[in-house]
């Protein structure tokens, strides 16, 4: 299957690795900064591969390579939606890095276009494929937790000024958002997914504690009321000294408790069920080695997307999943700005609605 990548920044190496692991034919890469393309290809020993074309204009890339079957989009977040819509209208399947879009309306446009043009769209929430996360999900679908009481996600990471200086778009409302939208959206996706997806109310607080050179937040907390009666809590920050501490997901039910820890929800720290079986002993203490905080899930997400295209089924992490994660982050932003709970579904909300949010704090 012929594949191309748009955007060759920090996360792009995981996309190239996933493409190689799945035997995709990489025929083109695109970035407005030519040096980034060369550095990325060199990192994977592809710099001398003449069959991989380089482009600074993705529209030109797509017009000159009409046999591209799959594109992944790994640009700055604010460009995701427009690029995705352009690809979809060219009948090209797309994997979109998180967040899928920066507004509810753009997410809806992507969903509608995908259905209209009958192409596959996958939101790149790759942590759903973590071994520990999959084991939790299986137990949940088997009913082993019983009635869910509550759950929580804690993303306690570090991002210093050096990180933000790498790209001028980071921490801006138009192109990025803050800690919740960029670093914590994977965990937020997992929490919503595990707790039934349907949300009634969100109450959030956001602050800019240390990163005053940014536009957006470096700390966000929220309490979520789910339709099934369960309560969820979110803590997301880039203020942890001196380095990433953890990304931890808890799920508490009448008959089961699971804590998934590690730096990117990749370890099982607690695994207790009333109906304990022989397989449970293997799950306790499980640790999935990862080379970075992004985990190993990109390879599995790409594999699922390839199968979805070949078998004409929806991807495991589809565009609706991408919208759900985006909606929850935007709901927290809106609640924090208004100082009161907000009801879901959320209508007509965009990150640029919050420009100037922390200027007087």
Protein Blocks (a to p, Z undefined) as FASTA:
>chain_A
ZZddehjafklmmmmmmmmmnopacfbdcdfblklmmmmmmmnopmmmmklccdfbfklm
mmmmmmbfbdcdfbdfklmmmmmmmmmmnopacdddddfblbfklmmmmmmmmmmnopac
ddddfklmpmklmmmmmmmmnopnmpafbdcddddddddfklmmmpmkgopaklnopmkl
mmmmmmmmmmmmmnoopafbdcdddddfklmmbmbdcbdcdddddfkopacdddddfkbc
fbdfbdcdddddfkbccddedjnopacfbdcdfklcfklmmmnopacddfbfnljmlmmm
mmmmmmmmmnopadfbdfklmmmmmmmmmmmmmmmmnopacddddehiafklmgoklmmZ
Z
